[in-house]
Amino acid sequence: MVEVLGKSLLKTSLMGMLNKLPGYTRSPSGFEWILFKKIPVIFLLGTAPLAAIILSIYFNNVTLNPAQQKIIYQCLGVLFSYWFFVGATAIGCIVVMLMKGPAYVADPYELPKENKLLEK
């Protein structure tokens, strides 16, 4: 670990920037954790039927006719769309978890002095 003035570089660069906001109470976890823990099961239960259809068509036929290819492409389209929605749900859960976490405050920003003559 690299040391800078007796402190580790990680602590100096990352942890020194943001401090926990004093007096902030953390929100209790809710539906986001329940849903986030179920995402792997949801992913597999949605993927398995479509993958089974695609694999059964591939392994049961030597040559594929246009109707079978169309079914495969439609299943792939639904599968990729499903993966997108499951991924977006996971990202949404992570965002809610981060928002419910402890509040951090950066360096204070002093406002300029108020000039009443400029407001007229």
N, C-alpha and C positions, 0 to 999 in steps of 0.2 A: 504494500500500500504506500503510495506517495505521500509524504508529509510536507505540509506547508505551514511554517511558523508553529510547529508543534501540534497541528491538527491534521487529520486525514483530509486528503483532497476531496473525497466524496462528501464528507461532512461540510467542508468549506464551500464547495460549489453548489451543492443541491440543498442541503438542509439549512444552510445559513440564509438562503433567500426567502424562504417562507416559514413563518412561525404560526403556531396554532392560535386561533383567535380566542382570547380569554373569555370565559363565561359562556361559550357556545355549547349547547347541549346537542348531542348526537341523536338523530331521529331513529326510531326503532325500525328494524328491517321488516319488510312486508312481503307482498306478492312477488317482488322481483327475485328474491332468493329462492322461493319455491319454484318459480318458473325456470330460473337459471340452472337449478339442480336437475330439472327434468329435460333440459334441452338435448342431451345425448340420446335419451330414449325417444324423444320426439323426432330427432334426426333419423334414427335407425328405423322407427316404425313407418316413417314416410318414405324412406329410401328403399326399404326391402321389397314392397310389392312392385314398384316400378322396375327395380333391378331384376326381380324374378321374371317379369314379363319379357324384358329385353334378353336376358340370358336364355330363357326357354325358346324364344324365337331363334336365337343364334345357334343353340346346340341341337335343336330338333330339325333343322333344315340345312341341307348342303348348300343350296343356292337360295338366295332371297329374292322374292318377286317384289315388284314396286309397292304392293299393298303392305307387305311385311316391313319393308324399309320405311314406309310412311308411319307405321305404328311405332317403330323403333325411334324415329326422329321426334314424334310427338311425345313419347315417354321421356326422351332425353330433355325436351323443352320443359315439360312439367317438372322433371327432376331438378333441373338447374334453377327453375323459378322457386321451387320448394326450398332448395338449399339457400337461395338468396333471402327468402323470408325468414328462415330459421336463423341465419346469420345476422340479419337486421334485428331480430328479436333479442339475440344474445348481446349485441352491441347496445341496444336500448336498456337491457337489464344492467349492464356494466355502467352505463351513464347514470342510471338512477342510483346505483350503489355508491358511485363516486359523489353524487350530489348529496346523498344522505350522510356521508362521512364527515369527519371533523372539518370545520372551516379554517382556512389558512388566510393569513394576511401578509402582503408583501411589504416592501419598504414604504413608509408613509410618503405621501405626495402633498406638499404644502401648497395650498391654493394661493394665488396672487391676491394682493390687497384689493379690496373692493373700491371702485371709483364711481361715485354716484353721478359725476358729470358725464360719464360715458353712456349712461342709461337713458339720458334725455334725448 
